[in-house]
Amino acid sequence: MSFGQGGPAWGPGDSGGTPDWAALADEAAARSRKKRWLLIGGGALATAAVVAIVATAIVSTGDSKNGADGKSASELPSAQTLPSGTAEPQPSFSSVAPPPPANPHDFISSAKKDKAPLSADTLFPGKTLKMGDRTYTKGPTARTTDCAAATRGSLGSTLTSNGCDQVIRATYVRDGVAVTIGVATFETEAKAQRAKQQAGIGLSPLAGDGVPGFCDGGHAVCRNLANSHGRYAYFSISGYTNGKSVTKGDKNAFAAGDDLAEFTFRQIVARGEAQAQAAATRAP
């Protein structure tokens, strides 16, 4: 009697109904072997499938002739064709050197270049003059092309012989001291220097406009100065309006004459600087 496949086997002639344990053991072993082979077979198939997938991926992505995006190497930009950084504009310089700046002294050394307006107002502007802590009040001014007419003594002939063009005078007063400053112009610097060297006492004091006569008649001693710069020679005479003589230790009279001479020098220098600057502005 049997129960079919998978049921317990009974041995033949076993009237006592005892199972055939040996047959059962063989049948169980057979089933175990079959299950193990099925497991081994399935694992091999899974392994083969993974290997196939990896191999396919390697073939698809590992072609040395293609780039990462599927393009061929010939289609990829080379290092030489990559765009470089934007070039910055470079400054350009002229090969022609600019001319040197004009020398201010050149403009006041020759009448041909000294073309700026010249008058008593340009040389002696305003109504007062401040030098340090001293303030002077401007009195009368005068201009003449008859250079000798603005002098007395030998100075007139000296100016004329050296080609004086004009004499511009102005008088300033402070604390009873009056100073007349006179500026004579010449064609060249050499003529102005020669006139200064040959000059003696002789500038005529200029009174009027509230300034009484001073240093006239030869009764009082006055102080005289002479100097030049460029084509300009300038002279001064200082004295007291009350007729007192100037002495060697007279600080007031000496300071007044020095101040006016210094101011005149600065005005002449300023003419040269202004004209040099104007020329530089006009230059291309």
Buried (B, 14 or more C-beta within 10 A) or exposed (E): EEEEEEEEBBBEEEEEEEEBEEEBEEBEEEEEEEEEEEEEEEEEEEEEEEEEEEEEEEEEEEEEEBEEEEEEEEEEEEEEEEEEEEEEEEEEEEEEEEEEEBEBBBBBBBBEBBEBEBEBEEBBEEEEBEBEEEEBBBBBBBBEEEBBEBBBEEBBBBBBEBBBBBBBBBBBBBEBBBBBBBBBBBBBBEBBBBBBEBBEBBBBBBBEEEBBBBBBEEEBBBBBBBBBBBBBBBBBBBBBBEBBBBEEEBEBBBBBBBBBBEBBBEBBBBBBBEBBEBBEEEEE
